[in-house]
Amino acid sequence: MKAAAFAYRRVNSLSSGLVQVASAGDTVKVMAGSQSLGPMLNLRLARPGTLIDISAMEELRTASLEGDTLRIGAGLTHAEIEDGVFDVLANHPWRHIAGQIAYRGIRNRGTLGGSLAHADPAADWILAAWTFGAQVEIASRQATRRVAIQDFMTGAYSTVLNADEILVAVLLPQFPAATRWGYYKFCRKPGEFALASCAAVFGSTPASARVVIGAQDGPPRTLDALADQVAREGIAGATPAAIDEALAEAIPGKDPIDRKFFASVVRRCLEQAHGLREIA
Ligand SMILES: Cc1cc2nc3c(=O)[nH]c(=O)nc-3n(C[C@H](O)[C@H](O)[C@H](O)COP(=O)(O)OP(=O)(O)OC[C@H]3O[C@@H](n4cnc5c(N)ncnc54)[C@H](O)[C@@H]3O)c2cc1C
């Protein structure tokens, strides 16, 4: 099948992009790397009247440190993050996460902002943003707003983005070198979306600990009691019973086989965070 007809405009600056999305009406859609939108157009699951191509928007293709906050432009591709093209990302865990997304060809085009805006529950950036305490910066012609990632994704393929808004950047709190972390996902084949995924961070205080599972029916789920227990007791706190209990609470209706996948994925992620398993 081929895409239904649409008007196409390519913009080079954020200001002109915001004018275009504001004036093109409700059927406007922004296009970044087109790795998710492209297939949806061809399957006619998306039928925008106008496509605004933002892939040449340089303001969205930067990464910088602003005080204690790491600001990553929404237009950076997965490959640019993986390659640590910007110095501020050179030693950041997100490089490793980027390298696990799909295949290199998709990573060369797909963007951080496109992935978050698409809000696929199995997407890597959604889980990573949740776990690393991200905020997103969203601009319209009238205003710029910052939204915590937990308030950004409202369900599967659903966010608070309005048609006249563009996701501009992702803001991350600084990541102290001593912070332990893990990221583990189970895919049927390398390069495919995860069937089960888990990310974890353990900072200097128990309050900073987070264990989060992705690949749900909607947004990721946090395993707070497990995070607290592991922060206090180390990997010894990640007993099979503690993991099962955390999953029973977080995903009560899940098929028992799926729960087993998640239990393995959580366990392996926690082992990574404690240096007992290599991070891919
Ligand atoms: C075969 C295949 C395998 C994949 N495997 C994985 C995987 O393992 N893990 C994973 O996480 N992803 C995977 N993906 C998805 C991939 O990461 C996409 O790149 C990503 O989901 C979308 O990014 P994009 O820049 O291509 O966005 P686009 O496809 O251009 O846009 C996607 C959506 O986001 C909106 N949008 C894009 N940018 C903005 C913006 N700045 N502001 C507002 N709205 C915006 C668009 O309007 C559209 O609704 C896979 C894709 C394919 C085709």
The ligand as a Tripos MOL2 file, in Angstrom:
@<TRIPOS>MOLECULE
LIG
   53    58     1     0     0
SMALL
NO_CHARGES

@<TRIPOS>ATOM
      1 C1         12.1940   -2.3270   12.0520 C.3       1 LIG1
      2 C2         12.1740   -1.3460   13.1930 C.ar      1 LIG1
      3 C3         12.6970   -1.7210   14.4120 C.ar      1 LIG1
      4 C4         12.6610   -0.8350   15.4860 C.ar      1 LIG1
      5 N1         13.1680   -1.2450   16.6800 N.ar      1 LIG1
      6 C5         13.1480   -0.4050   17.7200 C.ar      1 LIG1
      7 C6         13.6760   -0.7950   18.9900 C.ar      1 LIG1
      8 O1         14.2190   -1.8910   19.1690 O.2       1 LIG1
      9 N2         13.5870    0.0950   20.0230 N.ar      1 LIG1
     10 C7         13.0210    1.3340   19.8610 C.ar      1 LIG1
     11 O2         12.9650    2.0840   20.8160 O.2       1 LIG1
     12 N3         12.5510    1.7360   18.6640 N.ar      1 LIG1
     13 C8         12.5980    0.9160   17.6010 C.ar      1 LIG1
     14 N4         12.1070    1.3360   16.3970 N.ar      1 LIG1
     15 C9         11.5290    2.7030   16.2820 C.3       1 LIG1
     16 C10        12.6320    3.7200   15.9380 C.3       1 LIG1
     17 O3         13.4260    3.9310   17.1030 O.3       1 LIG1
     18 C11        12.0850    5.0920   15.4790 C.3       1 LIG1
     19 O4         13.1960    5.8220   15.0640 O.3       1 LIG1
     20 C12        11.4020    5.9520   16.4920 C.3       1 LIG1
     21 O5         10.3730    5.2690   17.1310 O.3       1 LIG1
     22 C13        10.7620    7.1790   15.8240 C.3       1 LIG1
     23 O6         11.7020    8.1620   15.6000 O.3       1 LIG1
     24 P1         11.6890    9.0230   14.2660 P.3       1 LIG1
     25 O7         12.6470   10.1340   14.4410 O.co2     1 LIG1
     26 O8         11.8860    8.1400   13.0900 O.co2     1 LIG1
     27 O9         10.1970    9.6330   14.2800 O.3       1 LIG1
     28 P2          9.1160    9.7250   13.1220 P.3       1 LIG1
     29 O10         8.8540    8.3620   12.5830 O.co2     1 LIG1
     30 O11         9.4850   10.7680   12.1440 O.co2     1 LIG1
     31 O12         7.8670   10.2300   13.9710 O.3       1 LIG1
     32 C14         7.2370    9.3900   14.9020 C.3       1 LIG1
     33 C15         6.1130   10.1750   15.5930 C.3       1 LIG1
     34 O13         6.6630   11.1950   16.4060 O.3       1 LIG1
     35 C16         6.2120   12.4930   15.9840 C.3       1 LIG1
     36 N5          7.3920   13.3630   16.1130 N.ar      1 LIG1
     37 C17         8.6470   13.1120   15.6810 C.ar      1 LIG1
     38 N6          9.4890   14.0400   16.1180 N.ar      1 LIG1
     39 C18         8.7610   14.9340   16.8280 C.ar      1 LIG1
     40 C19         9.0830   16.1230   17.5380 C.ar      1 LIG1
     41 N7         10.3430   16.5730   17.6410 N.pl3     1 LIG1
     42 N8          8.0770   16.7930   18.1470 N.ar      1 LIG1
     43 C20         6.8040   16.3260   18.0860 C.ar      1 LIG1
     44 N9          6.4380   15.1930   17.4550 N.ar      1 LIG1
     45 C21         7.4130   14.4990   16.8330 C.ar      1 LIG1
     46 C22         5.7060   12.3130   14.5600 C.3       1 LIG1
     47 O14         4.7010   13.2520   14.2500 O.3       1 LIG1
     48 C23         5.1670   10.8820   14.6230 C.3       1 LIG1
     49 O15         3.8820   10.8940   15.2240 O.3       1 LIG1
     50 C24        12.1280    0.4750   15.3140 C.ar      1 LIG1
     51 C25        11.6230    0.8620   14.0780 C.ar      1 LIG1
     52 C26        11.6450   -0.0330   13.0180 C.ar      1 LIG1
     53 C27        11.1080    0.4340   11.6830 C.3       1 LIG1
@<TRIPOS>BOND
     1     1     2 1
     2     2     3 ar
     3     2    52 ar
     4     3     4 ar
     5     4     5 ar
     6     4    50 ar
     7     5     6 ar
     8     6     7 ar
     9     6    13 1
    10     7     8 2
    11     7     9 ar
    12     9    10 ar
    13    10    11 2
    14    10    12 ar
    15    12    13 ar
    16    13    14 ar
    17    14    15 1
    18    14    50 ar
    19    15    16 1
    20    16    17 1
    21    16    18 1
    22    18    19 1
    23    18    20 1
    24    20    21 1
    25    20    22 1
    26    22    23 1
    27    23    24 1
    28    24    25 2
    29    24    26 1
    30    24    27 1
    31    27    28 1
    32    28    29 2
    33    28    30 1
    34    28    31 1
    35    31    32 1
    36    32    33 1
    37    33    34 1
    38    33    48 1
    39    34    35 1
    40    35    36 1
    41    35    46 1
    42    36    37 ar
    43    36    45 ar
    44    37    38 ar
    45    38    39 ar
    46    39    40 ar
    47    39    45 ar
    48    40    41 1
    49    40    42 ar
    50    42    43 ar
    51    43    44 ar
    52    44    45 ar
    53    46    47 1
    54    46    48 1
    55    48    49 1
    56    50    51 ar
    57    51    52 ar
    58    52    53 1
@<TRIPOS>SUBSTRUCTURE
     1 LIG1         1 GROUP 0 **** ****
